[in-house]
Amino acid sequence: MKANLVFPRLVGIISILIFCLCSCTSESNHGSYIEDGVLRVPIEVKQAENIGSLMIQLSYDPDVMNAIEVKSSQLTSDSMLEYNTEVPGLVLVGIVDAEGINGDGAIAEITFDIVQNAETTLILFDQLEAYDVETLIDVQFVTNHGLYSFKDDTLVIPMIEALR
């Protein structure tokens, strides 16, 4: 009798996990992400509300690619953005916005030189700090790591989702 109840529960749990994974990631295939040996990866945010500052540390495989530049994007066009790509395998990004970052969309775009093709490569959030522009209280968040597939030219966009 117990065995008959385990399978439906297991299927239910797996279904919930699949739903959560699918709803929390953003995969895009908008043409080609690689042009002339350069990969452009947006960093996106969901539910940003009055975020005055962000400190992001990402890691990647330096045997596959090399970060060369980070640019402001849609939500940070009026923000101050500083970055450091000097250490192979690491990208540090600092963003400050006196008015606060609000909404959903891209906050930065990282440009990578491709060193060698691999089947896939990860872009991982190692550290993230975010603070409210008015209260200076830390903003809670969840992150979803990025994944680029050379084979399919698809990108799971690295995502930060603020919890409010």
Rosetta blueprint (number, residue, H / E / L):
1 M L
2 K H
3 A H
4 N H
5 L H
6 V H
7 F H
8 P H
9 R H
10 L H
11 V H
12 G H
13 I H
14 I H
15 S H
16 I H
17 L H
18 I H
19 F H
20 C H
21 L H
22 C H
23 S H
24 C H
25 T L
26 S E
27 E E
28 S E
29 N L
30 H L
31 G L
32 S L
33 Y L
34 I E
35 E E
36 D L
37 G L
38 V E
39 L E
40 R E
41 V E
42 P E
43 I E
44 E E
45 V E
46 K E
47 Q E
48 A E
49 E E
50 N E
51 I E
52 G E
53 S E
54 L E
55 M E
56 I E
57 Q E
58 L E
59 S E
60 Y E
61 D L
62 P L
63 D L
64 V L
65 M E
66 N E
67 A E
68 I E
69 E E
70 V E
71 K E
72 S E
73 S L
74 Q H
75 L H
76 T H
77 S L
78 D L
79 S L
80 M E
81 L E
82 E E
83 Y E
84 N E
85 T L
86 E L
87 V L
88 P L
89 G L
90 L E
91 V E
92 L E
93 V E
94 G E
95 I E
96 V E
97 D E
98 A E
99 E E
100 G E
101 I E
102 N E
103 G E
104 D E
105 G E
106 A E
107 I E
108 A E
109 E E
110 I E
111 T E
112 F E
113 D E
114 I E
115 V L
116 Q L
117 N L
118 A L
119 E L
120 T E
121 T E
122 L E
123 I E
124 L E
125 F E
126 D E
127 Q E
128 L E
129 E E
130 A E
131 Y E
132 D E
133 V L
134 E L
135 T L
136 L L
137 I L
138 D E
139 V L
140 Q E
141 F E
142 V E
143 T E
144 N E
145 H L
146 G E
147 L E
148 Y E
149 S E
150 F L
151 K L
152 D L
153 D L
154 T E
155 L E
156 V E
157 I E
158 P L
159 M E
160 I E
161 E E
162 A E
163 L E
164 R L
